[in-house]
Amino acid sequence: MRIYDKSNLKIIREFKGHTWLINDVIILNSDRSNKNQTHFNNQQQISEYDQLISCSSDTIIKIWNVNDQVVLQNIKSHYLEVTSLVLFDENNLISAGKDSLIFFYEITYSQNNNMQQPFIIDEKDPQDMQLEKQEQISRIKKMITKITQVYELKYLEFPIKQIEKINEIFFVAGYMNGVIALANFEQKQFLYCFEDKHDLGLYCLAKLDESTFCSSGGDSKVKVWNLTQSHSISEYQFTQQEYINRIKVLRKNKYIAVSHSNQIDLLSYSSQIDDKQIGNQQKKSTKIPSFAQKNNLLKVLQVKLKNPNEVSDFYFDQIKSNEENYQQVIVIGVNQPKILYFS
C-alpha cells in the first residue's frame, strides 16, 4: 500500500503487511475537531492524517500508524476476503466480505494533550492568528487504540462486494450476484432488497445524497436508486459490454464519473431532492425519507487515456489557475498513477 504526493506523484509512504490484495482503505485524522475521516481517494494532504484502516483479501483488517508505518492492530473477524469498510461515525466501523457477513465494531481512543499541531504566523491578521494559535494548542488529539467487534449480521448467502453509508441511519450492501439490500444501522438489521438488480453482478456503489445512491454492474449499466422505491429511478446503458471499475460522485452530486477500460466518462445527474428537508425529517423519525424527484442521466464528457492499460481507480481534484477553474484527475492504473487536466 502506497501514499503518493498528488503534486508530483512521488511515493511518500509505503506500508507492507497484507499478503494479498488490498480492497479498501480509510484514512483517519486524529484531530477530531475537524472530523476528517475519508477514504483514501479523497484529496487531502497526508500530513493531516495519522492512522489508516485497511482490509484485504487475506481476510485481515489492519490499523496503521501513518508516521511510523507500523500495524497497531490486526482484526480477524472474517473467514473469507474482506471487501469493504465503512466508518459509519467516529465511534463505529463496519466491514463486509465474501463470507456474506457484515461486522460492526466499536472504536476506542486514547487522548494526548501534548500532541499539538504547528501554527502559522500571519502578520497581516495578528488577531486571527492569535485565535488560530489558541484553538490549535487547545486541541486534544485522539488516536485509535483498539477496535472491538460487537455484532455480526448476515442477510443473503452471497458474497458482498461493497457497503456504502447513505445517511446517519441507513446503509446499503451490494452483493456480487447484483442484488442491493438496504439496512438500518441503529437496529442492525436489513429491511429489504431492491428488485431491479444488476444482471451480471454488482461492481460499485456511491452515495449521491441523503436518500439517493448510484451503482454499476457487469451489465454495463449505471443505475440511480432512491431509498423509497424498490426499482432504480434512472439508468445509463453503455453501448459496449465493458467492466465498470469505479464510479465517483463530484461537483455537489451533479455528476457521476465512470471508469471502464482505458477511459473515464462523465454523466450529468439532476435531482430535485432537498437535503435540508431530508435532514429535518430524519431528526424526527427513523423511517425512510420520502420525496418526489426528477432524475436524468446523460453523458457529457469522455476522457480517453492513450495508455491501453485499464483504469482501476481515480479521483477528481478541483484547482484554480489564471482565474479559471480546472479539474485535475489523478488516474490509478495498472502501473502507476497519472495526472490529467481538463476545464
C-alpha positions in Angstrom: 0.0 0.0 0.0 1.5 3.4 -1.1 0.7 7.0 -0.5 1.6 9.5 -3.2 2.2 13.2 -3.2 -0.5 14.4 -5.6 1.5 17.3 -6.9 4.3 15.2 -8.4 3.1 11.6 -7.8 6.2 10.7 -5.8 5.8 7.9 -3.2 6.0 9.4 0.3 4.8 6.4 2.4 4.8 2.7 1.8 3.1 0.1 4.0 3.8 -3.6 4.0 1.8 -6.1 5.9 -1.1 -7.6 3.9 -0.3 -10.8 2.0 -3.0 -10.4 -0.7 -5.0 -7.7 -2.5 -6.0 -4.6 -0.5 -9.6 -3.9 -1.2 -10.4 -0.8 0.8 -8.6 1.9 2.9 -9.9 4.5 5.3 -7.7 7.4 6.3 -8.3 9.0 9.8 -7.4 12.4 11.1 -6.5 12.3 14.8 -7.7 15.9 15.2 -11.4 15.2 15.8 -12.2 18.9 15.9 -12.1 18.8 12.1 -13.9 15.4 11.8 -11.9 14.4 8.8 -12.4 10.7 8.1 -12.3 9.8 4.5 -11.5 7.0 2.0 -8.0 7.2 0.5 -9.1 8.6 -2.8 -10.2 12.0 -1.4 -8.0 15.0 -2.0 -6.2 15.7 1.3 -2.6 16.3 2.4 -1.1 13.2 4.1 0.4 15.4 6.8 -3.2 15.9 8.1 -3.6 12.2 8.9 -2.2 9.9 11.5 -3.9 6.5 11.0 -5.2 4.2 8.4 -7.6 1.3 8.4 -7.2 -1.3 5.6 -8.9 -4.5 4.6 -7.6 -7.2 2.3 -8.3 -10.5 0.6 -6.1 -12.1 3.2 -9.2 -11.8 5.5 -7.5 -9.3 7.8 -8.4 -5.7 8.8 -5.4 -3.7 9.9 -5.0 -0.4 11.8 -1.8 1.5 10.8 0.2 4.3 12.2 1.0 6.6 9.2 4.2 8.2 10.5 5.7 5.0 11.9 4.3 2.8 9.1 3.6 0.0 11.7 0.5 -2.1 12.3 -1.3 -1.2 15.6 -3.9 -4.0 15.4 -4.9 -6.9 13.3 -8.7 -7.8 13.2 -9.6 -11.3 12.1 -13.4 -11.4 12.1 -14.0 -12.6 8.5 -13.0 -16.1 7.4 -13.0 -15.1 3.7 -11.9 -12.0 1.8 -12.8 -8.6 3.4 -14.0 -6.4 0.5 -15.3 -3.2 2.1 -15.1 -0.8 5.0 -17.3 2.0 6.2 -16.6 4.4 9.0 -20.2 5.0 10.0 -19.3 7.6 12.5 -16.4 8.5 14.8 -17.1 5.5 17.1 -18.4 2.8 14.7 -16.8 0.8 11.9 -18.5 -1.7 9.6 -16.8 -4.3 7.4 -18.2 -6.7 4.8 -16.7 -9.7 2.9 -17.1 -12.6 0.6 -18.3 -14.7 3.5 -21.6 -12.8 3.3 -21.0 -11.4 6.7 -21.2 -7.8 8.0 -19.4 -7.0 11.2 -20.0 -4.0 13.5 -17.1 -2.6 15.6 -16.7 -0.1 18.4 -13.7 2.2 18.3 -11.7 3.0 21.4 -9.5 6.1 21.5 -6.6 7.4 23.7 -6.2 11.1 24.2 -2.9 13.0 24.3 -2.8 16.7 25.3 0.9 17.0 24.4 0.4 16.3 20.7 0.0 19.8 19.3 -0.3 20.9 15.7 2.0 23.6 14.4 0.5 27.0 13.8 1.3 29.6 11.1 2.0 33.2 12.0 0.1 35.6 9.8 1.5 39.2 10.2 -1.4 40.7 8.2 -4.1 39.4 10.6 -2.5 39.2 14.1 -5.9 38.9 15.8 -7.0 36.0 13.7 -3.5 34.4 14.1 -3.8 34.6 17.9 -7.2 32.9 17.8 -6.0 30.2 15.5 -3.0 29.6 17.7 -5.1 29.2 20.8 -7.5 26.9 19.1 -4.8 24.6 17.7 -2.9 24.5 21.0 -6.1 23.6 22.9 -6.9 20.7 20.6 -6.8 17.2 22.0 -5.6 14.5 19.6 -7.4 11.2 19.7 -5.7 8.1 18.4 -7.3 4.7 17.9 -6.1 2.2 20.5 -8.5 -0.7 19.8 -11.3 -1.7 17.5 -13.7 -4.3 19.1 -16.2 -6.4 17.3 -19.7 -6.0 18.8 -22.2 -7.5 16.4 -22.4 -9.9 13.4 -25.1 -9.6 10.6 -25.9 -11.9 7.7 -28.7 -11.5 5.2 -28.1 -13.2 1.8 -26.0 -16.3 1.1 -23.9 -14.3 -1.5 -20.5 -12.6 -1.3 -20.7 -8.9 -0.6 -18.8 -6.6 -2.9 -19.3 -3.2 -1.2 -21.2 -1.4 1.6 -22.0 2.3 1.4 -23.4 4.7 4.1 -26.3 6.7 2.7 -27.2 8.8 5.8 -27.0 8.7 9.6 -29.5 5.8 9.8 -29.2 3.7 6.6 -26.5 1.9 4.6 -26.7 -0.4 1.6 -24.9 -3.6 0.8 -24.1 -4.6 -2.8 -23.8 -8.3 -3.4 -21.8 -9.9 -6.2 -24.9 -11.5 -7.7 -26.1 -8.0 -8.5 -28.6 -7.6 -5.6 -28.6 -4.4 -3.4 -30.1 -4.5 0.1 -31.0 -1.7 2.5 -30.0 -1.9 6.2 -30.8 0.1 9.3 -27.6 0.8 11.3 -29.3 1.6 14.6 -31.4 -1.6 14.5 -28.6 -3.6 12.9 -30.9 -5.4 10.6 -31.8 -5.5 6.9 -35.1 -4.1 5.7 -35.4 -5.3 2.1 -33.7 -5.9 -1.3 -34.2 -3.6 -4.3 -35.9 -5.6 -7.0 -34.2 -4.2 -10.1 -30.7 -5.8 -9.7 -27.7 -5.7 -11.9 -27.9 -8.8 -14.1 -24.2 -9.7 -14.3 -23.1 -8.7 -10.8 -22.5 -5.5 -8.9 -19.2 -3.7 -9.1 -19.5 -0.4 -7.2 -21.7 1.8 -5.1 -21.6 5.6 -4.5 -23.8 7.9 -2.4 -25.5 10.8 -4.2 -27.4 12.5 -1.4 -29.1 11.6 1.9 -31.7 9.3 0.2 -30.2 8.5 -3.2 -27.2 6.5 -4.4 -25.9 5.0 -7.6 -24.4 1.7 -8.7 -22.6 0.0 -11.5 -22.5 -3.6 -12.6 -21.4 -6.2 -15.1 -24.4 -5.4 -17.3 -22.5 -2.1 -18.2 -25.2 0.0 -16.6 -25.0 2.8 -14.1 -28.2 3.0 -12.0 -29.6 5.6 -9.6 -31.7 4.5 -6.7 -33.9 6.1 -4.0 -34.5 4.5 -0.7 -38.2 4.9 -1.1 -38.5 2.9 -4.3 -37.8 -0.8 -5.0 -36.7 -0.2 -8.6 -34.0 2.1 -9.9 -35.2 5.6 -10.8 -32.7 6.2 -13.6 -30.0 4.3 -15.5 -27.4 4.8 -18.2 -26.6 1.9 -20.6 -23.1 1.9 -22.1 -23.1 0.6 -25.7 -20.3 -1.9 -25.2 -20.3 -4.7 -22.6 -17.4 -3.3 -20.5 -16.3 -3.8 -16.9 -17.1 -0.6 -15.0 -14.3 -0.4 -12.4 -15.3 2.6 -10.4 -18.0 5.3 -10.1 -17.5 8.6 -8.2 -19.8 11.5 -7.4 -18.5 15.0 -7.8 -19.4 18.7 -8.0 -22.1 18.7 -5.4 -23.7 15.5 -6.7 -24.3 16.9 -10.1 -22.0 14.4 -12.0 -21.2 10.8 -11.9 -17.8 9.8 -13.2 -17.4 6.3 -14.5 -14.2 4.5 -15.4 -14.1 1.5 -17.7 -11.4 0.1 -20.0 -8.9 3.0 -20.5 -11.4 5.9 -20.3 -13.4 7.9 -17.9 -16.9 9.1 -18.8 -18.8 11.9 -17.0 -22.6 11.6 -16.6 -24.7 14.5 -15.6 -27.3 13.9 -12.9 -30.2 16.1 -11.8 -32.5 15.7 -8.8 -35.0 17.9 -7.0 -34.4 16.4 -3.6 -34.0 19.0 -0.8 -31.2 17.8 1.5 -32.4 20.1 4.3 -35.8 18.6 4.3 -34.3 15.1 4.4 -32.2 16.1 7.4 -35.1 17.6 9.3 -37.3 14.5 8.7 -34.5 12.2 9.8 -34.3 14.0 13.1 -38.0 13.4 13.8 -38.2 9.8 12.6 -36.1 6.7 11.8 -38.3 5.9 8.8 -37.0 6.1 5.3 -37.4 9.7 3.9 -39.8 10.0 1.0 -39.6 12.9 -1.5 -40.8 13.3 -5.1 -37.9 13.8 -7.6 -37.0 14.0 -11.2 -33.8 12.3 -12.4 -31.8 12.1 -15.6 -28.5 10.6 -16.7 -26.7 12.0 -19.7 -23.1 11.6 -20.9 -21.5 15.0 -21.2 -17.8 14.2 -21.4 -15.4 11.4 -22.2 -11.7 11.3 -21.3 -9.7 8.5 -23.0 -6.2 7.6 -22.0 -3.5 6.9 -24.6 -2.2 4.1 -22.4 -4.2 0.9 -23.1 -4.0 -0.2 -19.5 -7.2 -0.4 -17.6 -8.2 2.4 -15.3 -8.6 0.7 -11.9 -9.4 3.9 -9.8 -9.3 7.7 -10.0 -10.3 10.8 -8.1 -11.0 14.4 -9.0 -9.4 17.5 -7.5 -10.6 20.9 -8.4 -7.8 23.5 -8.8 -7.7 27.2 -9.9 -5.2 28.6 -12.4 -5.2 32.0 -14.1 -8.7 32.9 -12.7 -10.1 29.8 -14.4 -11.3 26.6 -12.9 -9.6 23.4 -13.9 -10.3 19.8 -12.9 -7.3 17.7 -12.1 -7.9 13.9 -12.4 -5.4 11.5 -10.8 -5.9 8.1 -12.5 -4.7 5.0 -10.9 -3.9 2.4 -13.5 -2.1 -0.9 -13.7 1.4 0.5 -13.5 1.4 3.9 -11.7 -0.8 7.0 -11.2 -1.2 9.6 -13.9 -2.4 13.2 -13.8 -4.9 14.6 -16.4 -6.3 18.1 -16.6 -9.5 19.4 -18.2 -11.6 22.5 -17.8 
